[in-house]
Amino acid sequence: MSNVDPNRRPSNFGRYLFLLILGLVLGAVATVMALRAIQARKDHFPESLMHVQQWHMGQLKTDMEQHHCNATDVLPHLQALRMTSNDLEAAFPDLRDDQRFTTASTAMRAAMDKSVSNPPLTCEGLGATIKEIGETCKGCHQDFRN
């Protein structure tokens, strides 16, 4: 003899639980897709320019630490830094009219011109060049880096 009521309807709990989980999964997928679409519209040029310049500065520091301080080792990195310094205003168009930014970017280019036209030949000279370039970077980053 069973105690099951023949007039009892089956519970809809399983169906509701399935729909809840399905809704949560679809909501998470839609959120990720929306965030990726927003991120794809963002201009990555400013960050990329800073990463490239940071990499070249890191290479110069590594060369100095490994005592590879002759002009043939450091000049390609100095030239790359000089070339990318031309793009500072293009990378940050909102700051183009700010006098502090213009002064800092001009100082960066001047320091790079000096280092490319008269590249350091010793590790001490490379250290001084790195410090001078770093000061120009610091001048801008103090005012504008988030």
C-alpha positions in Angstrom: 0.0 0.0 0.0 1.5 3.4 -0.9 0.9 6.7 0.8 0.9 8.7 -2.5 -2.1 10.8 -3.1 -3.3 10.1 -6.7 -4.7 13.6 -7.0 -1.5 15.4 -6.1 0.2 17.4 -8.9 4.0 17.1 -9.4 6.0 20.0 -8.1 7.3 22.7 -10.5 10.4 23.3 -8.3 12.7 21.5 -10.8 11.5 23.6 -13.7 11.9 26.9 -11.8 15.3 26.0 -10.6 16.4 25.1 -14.2 15.0 28.4 -15.5 16.8 30.3 -12.7 20.1 28.7 -13.4 19.6 29.2 -17.2 18.8 32.9 -16.6 21.9 33.4 -14.4 24.2 31.8 -17.0 22.7 33.8 -19.9 22.9 37.0 -17.8 26.6 36.3 -17.1 27.4 35.6 -20.7 25.5 38.7 -21.8 27.4 40.8 -19.2 30.8 39.5 -20.4 29.9 40.2 -24.0 28.8 43.7 -23.2 32.0 44.5 -21.2 34.1 43.1 -24.1 32.3 45.3 -26.6 32.8 48.4 -24.4 36.5 47.5 -24.0 36.9 47.0 -27.8 35.8 50.6 -28.4 38.4 52.0 -26.0 41.5 53.5 -27.6 44.5 51.4 -26.6 47.1 53.7 -28.3 48.0 55.7 -25.2 48.6 52.7 -23.1 50.5 50.9 -25.9 52.8 53.8 -26.4 53.6 54.0 -22.7 54.2 50.2 -22.6 56.6 50.4 -25.6 58.5 53.3 -24.0 58.7 51.5 -20.7 60.0 48.4 -22.4 62.8 50.4 -24.1 63.7 52.1 -20.9 63.8 48.6 -19.3 66.1 47.4 -22.0 68.5 50.4 -21.4 68.6 49.6 -17.7 69.2 45.9 -18.4 72.0 46.8 -20.8 73.6 49.0 -18.1 73.3 46.2 -15.5 74.9 43.8 -17.8 77.7 46.3 -18.8 76.5 46.5 -22.4 76.9 50.2 -22.5 78.5 50.9 -25.9 76.6 52.9 -28.5 75.7 50.0 -30.7 73.8 48.4 -27.8 72.0 51.4 -26.5 71.4 53.6 -29.6 68.6 51.4 -31.1 66.6 51.9 -27.8 67.3 55.6 -27.7 66.2 56.0 -31.3 63.0 54.1 -30.6 62.3 56.3 -27.6 62.9 59.4 -29.7 60.6 58.1 -32.4 57.8 57.3 -30.1 58.1 60.6 -28.3 56.8 62.2 -31.5 53.5 60.4 -30.9 52.8 61.8 -27.4 50.4 64.5 -28.5 48.6 62.1 -30.9 48.3 59.5 -28.1 46.8 62.0 -25.7 44.7 64.4 -27.8 42.8 65.7 -24.7 46.0 67.0 -23.2 47.3 68.6 -26.4 46.3 72.1 -25.3 47.5 71.8 -21.7 50.7 73.8 -21.3 52.1 71.4 -18.7 51.8 68.5 -21.1 53.3 70.4 -24.0 56.2 71.4 -21.8 56.8 67.8 -20.6 56.5 66.3 -24.1 58.9 69.0 -25.5 61.4 68.2 -22.7 61.1 64.5 -23.5 61.9 65.1 -27.1 64.8 67.5 -26.2 66.3 64.9 -23.9 66.0 62.2 -26.6 67.5 64.5 -29.2 70.5 65.1 -26.9 70.9 61.4 -26.2 70.6 60.3 -29.8 73.0 63.0 -31.2 75.6 62.2 -28.5 74.9 58.7 -27.3 76.5 57.5 -24.1 79.7 55.5 -24.5 80.1 54.3 -20.9 77.8 52.8 -18.3 78.1 56.0 -16.2 77.0 58.0 -19.2 74.1 55.6 -19.8 73.1 55.9 -16.2 73.0 59.7 -16.5 71.1 59.5 -19.7 68.5 57.1 -18.2 68.2 59.4 -15.2 67.6 62.5 -17.5 65.0 60.6 -19.6 63.4 59.4 -16.4 63.1 62.9 -15.1 61.2 64.0 -18.2 58.9 61.0 -17.9 58.4 61.8 -14.2 57.5 65.4 -15.0 54.5 64.4 -17.1 53.5 61.4 -14.9 53.3 63.5 -11.8 50.7 65.7 -13.4 48.7 63.4 -15.6 49.1 59.7 -14.6 46.0 58.2 -13.0 
